[in-house]
């Protein structure tokens, strides 16, 4: 398989899941509101709201990367994870640049 085929396949796969990632991004922004949260805290909040049924960091972490690239969220600090005890990023909605 050549590189062009690989790029094309990746692009097609991304376009197929794009609507779902958009929904997840919206859910994450709703959960964040005006709070500062870690990925794990966002996952637990989504579980508590019945939006996901099991702990799954991969439901949230890739969307945060996309939201950050879009300028919608930012890392505002670090703190110890309640689950692992290790330092992790704390996320918040990006401040308006007006």
Order of alpha helices (4+ residues) and beta strands (2+ residues): alpha-alpha-alpha-beta-beta
